[in-house]
Amino acid sequence: MSGISGVKEQDLIRQYGSPLFVYDEHELRQKLQAFTSCFRSETFATRVLYASKAFSCKAMISLAAEYGCGLDVVSGGELYTALRTGFDPSRIWFHGNNKTPAEIRMALDAKVGTFVVDNEMEAEEILAQIKDRDTETDVLLRINPGIEAHTHQYIVTAHVDSKFGFSLLEKDVIFDTAEKLQDSGKVRVRGIHAHIGSQIFDKQAYVELIRKMFSFAKELHDRGIAVTDINLGGGFGAYYTPEDHPVPVKEVCETILQTCEEENERVGGFIRQILIEPGRSIVAEAGYTLYTVGYLKQTPNKTYAFVDGGMSDNIRPALYQAKYEAYLAGKENLPAETDYTIAGKCCESGDILIESIPLPKAEKGDILVMKTTGAYGYSMASHYNKLPLPAVVFVNEGRARTVIERESYEHMTELELQEGKS
Ligand code: LLP
């Protein structure tokens, strides 16, 4: 099928303007279905939490809800977006290393199910706020297990200086915090959480993590903290270029659950629920960014194709040297004849979306389609150079619908007060 889920890229640009984020809704549904159907166990209750930081908007959250996912939110803004869709607050896990007092208040008011407590002072803030309420809440303690995994490698060293979580080198702090929370009578310490990195292709990293988590859960259990939940975070890889070999969802889910079963047996069988938090692996491959090619420019060593977006809608190449594949819509069957450097329109030399890609002859007005832009693209977008944020459309079975409107210049400036106000 040519186009995106049967809709021609040219038609999408004609109807919705350029640049444009497009998601293949069928692909999103397949990923949600794969995770929710494969992450099942006879031993444990299981939960897939969609990590909404990868792409948070009302339509995406509704889709996650449709598949029975819980939700990982990391700020008042992500929480607000979820609540506005009517998402069941008891299925929300609130993350973040510096939840502000106002965000904690907002989450308690909304009866968010679980706080993932990142540090000692946050625990104190929650206790101070919950003291005078007639509500209770669940918490997980975020642990820094000393494992860091990215792409092909994981390192088991005590990465003691992470800004996230309680280091396992300071177990006393964790025990004290857990006891304080538990003794309040208002907070149930359900268990522990860890997130070891992103774009992980090595299943062994999860095996290592699970062993550490069960061992530590046992230590908490032995000290009288009734932990039942282990949340293993996200990080599952996606395909961007042929260098990437993501582990199929079914396989990674099986490895995780099987290892959890073995470990639970080893420690005495008190763990009841296992959670994971995929973000990228659900939305990345379903997303495309469509740009219009503007000017072309030849320099002694490069052939540039300039597009009408750039680092403002996709910071990943500039920030992480992330690599992408792309094609020229309607020219898929023509032979590639030139290596192009795809550059954005932002006022910054580093605004290069693709350093070098062989493409058929590009012309002004062509539509360049960048693939796998569904995760951390729109969600990390900025207004640099006052480029308005593109629209986002979902395409399904030949039909498109706008899920985020294109920003206008008026939207971008409506909070600005020319004379200021006091
Ligand atoms: N859970 C927690 C606690 C996390 O911090 C993250 C991502 C996830 C789940 C989801 O991870 P995923 O499945 O998407 O890998 N901006 C970077 C990625 C940062 C990920 C931050 N945390 C990028 O564009 O590559």
Residues whose N, C-alpha, C, O or C-beta is under 5 A from the ligand:
A	BS01	LLP	A51 A54 H95 H195 G197 S198 Q199 G233 G234 G235 F236 E277 P278 G279 R280 S281 Y376
